[in-house]
Every structure is written in structure tokens, then in C-alpha cells.
Amino acid sequence: MMSETDYLNVLTRVYYAIKELRSHGVTIRTILFNGGKPTIRITRCAYCDRQIENGTALYQSFGCGPCGHYKQGVFMLDGCKVVWSESLH
């Protein structure tokens, strides 16, 4: 079980990650908390493309969902996993 201090530390990491993403014009879609491992889902944008190009991010998942084929990009920022999906039409 996480302590109050642990929760505050997680929230602080999320705050700084969101602040950094917003400074690059990234749109935040959702924030999920799984214990001390937050996941921030964003909308794909030029910032995502730059993260892939410079090797900071990678594509970790490929699949087919209700909207067709997709791939999912991911990178870590301030202890938070940042993910986005791209359609492969």
C-alpha cells in the first residue's frame, strides 16, 4: 500500500510531465494511475514524431481494434509512461 508521501510524489511527477508535454503543445487525453506507475495518454503530434526520430520513444504495440489497425508509441517522462496510438489505414 502506498503512503501519503508516495501519492504526493507520484502526483508531483505527473504534474511535471504534463507541464513539459504542454510546453511542446501536446494534447493530454487521459491520465491513468496504477499504483505508483502513472500512464499519460496523449494525442499523436509532431512532438511524438520527434521522440521516435531521436530514439527517445519507440513503438511497442501493434494490433487491430474497433477502428482498424494501429500502433502504439511510448516513452518515459519524469517517471510517467507516455503513450499514443496511431491508425494504420
C-alpha positions in Angstrom: 0.0 0.0 0.0 1.3 3.5 -0.9 1.7 6.1 1.8 0.5 9.7 1.6 4.1 10.7 0.7 4.2 8.2 -2.1 1.0 9.5 -3.6 2.2 13.1 -3.4 5.5 12.1 -5.1 3.5 10.4 -7.9 1.3 13.4 -8.4 4.3 15.7 -8.5 5.9 13.5 -11.2 2.7 13.7 -13.2 2.5 17.5 -12.7 6.0 18.0 -14.1 5.4 15.6 -17.0 2.2 17.3 -18.0 3.9 20.7 -17.7 6.7 19.5 -20.1 4.3 18.0 -22.6 2.1 21.1 -22.6 5.2 23.3 -23.3 5.5 21.3 -26.6 1.9 21.8 -27.5 0.9 18.2 -26.7 -2.8 17.4 -26.0 -3.3 15.3 -22.9 -6.2 12.8 -23.4 -6.2 10.8 -20.1 -4.1 10.1 -17.0 -4.3 6.6 -15.5 -2.9 5.7 -12.1 -1.8 2.1 -11.5 -0.3 2.4 -8.0 2.9 4.4 -8.4 3.1 3.9 -12.2 1.1 6.7 -13.9 0.4 6.5 -17.6 -0.4 9.6 -19.6 -2.3 9.1 -22.9 -1.7 11.8 -25.4 -2.8 12.7 -29.0 -0.3 12.0 -31.7 1.5 15.1 -32.8 4.9 16.3 -34.2 6.4 16.0 -30.8 5.7 12.3 -30.9 7.4 12.0 -34.3 10.5 13.8 -32.9 10.6 11.4 -30.0 10.6 8.4 -32.4 13.2 10.0 -34.7 15.7 10.8 -31.9 15.2 7.3 -30.2 13.6 8.6 -27.0 10.3 6.8 -27.9 9.6 3.5 -29.6 6.6 1.6 -31.0 5.8 -1.1 -28.5 2.4 -2.4 -29.6 0.7 -3.2 -32.9 -2.8 -4.5 -33.3 -6.3 -4.3 -34.6 -9.1 -2.6 -32.7 -12.6 -1.3 -33.5 -11.2 1.4 -35.6 -8.8 -0.8 -37.6 -5.1 -1.5 -37.4 -3.0 0.7 -35.1 0.5 1.0 -33.5 1.2 2.5 -30.1 4.2 4.7 -29.3 5.6 5.0 -25.8 8.3 6.9 -23.9 9.1 7.7 -20.3 9.0 11.2 -18.9 9.5 12.1 -15.2 8.8 8.6 -14.2 5.5 8.5 -16.2 4.8 6.3 -19.2 3.5 8.5 -22.1 1.6 6.6 -24.8 -0.2 7.4 -28.0 -1.9 5.4 -30.8 -1.6 5.8 -34.5 -4.0 4.4 -37.0 -2.5 2.4 -39.9 -5.1 3.0 -42.6 
